Amino acid sequence: MLHTFAIYVDNKPGVLNRVASLFRRRAFNIESLTVGHTETRGVSRMTVVVDTDEYGARRLEAHLYKLVPCRRVDDITTSPSIARDLALIKVAATGDARTHVMQLVDVYRARIVDVSPESLVIETTGTEDKIDSLVEVLRPYGVVEMVRTGRVAMKRGLAPVRRNGAKPAGGPSGDAAPEISGDVSNCSV
């Protein structure tokens, strides 16, 4: 089963290498990895997708908490969440083929972001299945090049992602900003 982890880390050199090395040392293949800044200065968020069972996911979470630059780790696999992927696809298109490709782009609610005499560059966002489907219908026209970001995911609703059993930050109204930390005393390896 694919597990999606949201990992909050210090935004410092070498952190990505340390996290990726942990997965490598434990013989887990990273299916998707995206990293970006968060709303908190000096903190980045890694969204990592790994194919593992429930036991392996718990082990990974516990090992990630042992890394010094990791501030919080959340397995959002079973939480209601929104997941998206971004792709840029360069397609060979001239003459009538160009018209057909442009119609397909409209059907998939994608955008054409670059036009040259012999090709089009298409930008699309959506689920991985939607992007895979678009790539398959474009293949007969000649996919010249493609790049994908990998999955980014966020828990739905107003409540921030938090570890199992953790209490929400703030008072009864929940208006205080959540602290990025976690109690790992109940994690087992």
N, C-alpha and C positions, 0 to 999 in steps of 0.2 A: 504494500500500500504506500502511496506517496504521502509523505508527511511534510507540512510546510511550517518552518520555524521562522519567527520574527526575533532577531537577535540584535539587541541594542549594545553598541560598543563605543569605546572612546575613539574619537576621530584622530588617530595618530598613525604614523608610518609603521608598517609591519603587522598591523592588526589583522588585515585580510589574510596574510600569509599564515599567521598563527591559527586562525580559525579553520582555514582550508586544510592546514597540516593535521589538525585534530581529526578531521573527517578521513583524510588519507591514512593516518596511522591506525585508525579503527576499521579500515577497509570498507568505508561507505562511499558510494559513488554519488557525487553531487549532480542532480539532474538539472537544476537551475540555481543561479546565484545572482542576486542584484544587490547593489549597495548604493545608498544615498544619504544625504543629510536629513536630519529630523527637525522638528520644531524647537528642540533644545540645542543651544549652541555647544559645540564640541562633542556632540553625540551623533553617531551615524547608525543607520538601521540596515541590517542585512536580512534579506528574505532568501532563505535557503530551502530548496526542495530536495528531499532525499527519499529513496525507495527503501523502506525498512518496515519491520513489524512494530507492534506496540512496545515490546521489550527493548528493541534497539533504539526507538525514539526516546524512551525514558533514559536509557544509558547515555545517549548523545546529549540530552538536556543536562544531565548531571555533570558530564565531562565539560560541557561548555561553561557551566557556572564556575568551574575551577580555573578557567583562564582569567587572568587579572584584568584584561581590557573589557571583558564582558560584564555589562551592568544588569541586563535582564534578558531572559530567554523565555519565549512563549511558543508552545506548539499550538498553532491555530487551526490545525487540521479538522478537528471536529466542531469548532466554533462556527457560527454563522459568519461568513466572510465574503468579501468581494475580491476576486482575483483577475488580473488582467496581464496581457502580454502586449508588447509593441513590436512591429516588424516593418522593415523597409525592404521592398521587393523591386528589383530592377527587371523589367520585362522587355524583350525585343519586340517592338511593335511598329509596323509601317503600314500605310494604306488602310485596307479594310480591317486588318487585324487590330489596328489602333482603335477603331470605333468599337469593335467587340470588347476589347480590354477595358475601354472607358465605361461601357455599359456594365460589365462585371464589377468594376470598382464601385459604381453607384449602387448596385444590388447589395454589395457587402458593406455599404456605408463607410468605405475607405476614402482616401484622398490621393490625388495625384500631386506630388510635390516637386517633380522635376520632369521636364519634357526636352528631349533632344530629337534630332531627325530620325534616329533609328531605335530609340528606346523611351520608356516611361519609368519613373520611380514612383512606387505606390507606398503610402504610409497607412497602416491599419493598426487598430487596437481592438482588443477583445479577448475572449477566452482562447486558450491554446487550440481547442477544436475548431473554432471559427477561422483562425489564422491558417491552420493546416488545410482546412477546406478551401480557402481562397488560393493557397499555393497550388493545390491539386487542379483547380479549374484553370489556373494560369499556365500550368506546365506545358500544354500543347502549343502555346504561343511562344515559349522559350524563356524560362526563368534564367537570367544571366547571372544574377547575384542576389543574395538575401542575407539579412542580418536581423537577429531577434534579441530582445532585451532579456528575456527570461521572465518568470512570473514575479509580479509584485502583488502583495495581498494585504488586506486590512480587515480587521474585525468590524462587523456591522454594528450600528447603534452608537450611542453616546458614550457608553462606559469604555474606558481604556482597557486594553488587553492586560490581564493580570494572571498570575500563577494560580493554580488550584488551591483553594483554601485561603488565599490572600484577602485581606480586608480592603475595601475601597478607600482611597485617600479622602481626607476632608471630613467635615461634619455630616449631619443628617442630610443636608441639601446637596452634599457632594461637590461643592463649588471650589474647593481647593485644588490646585494643580497636582497631578499624580507625581510621586517621587519615583525616579527610575532606579530601583534597587530590588533586591529580592532575598528572601530568607531561604537559604539552601540547606538548612539543618535537617529537613526531612527528605532530602534527595539521597537515593541509594545508587550505588554503582553496580 
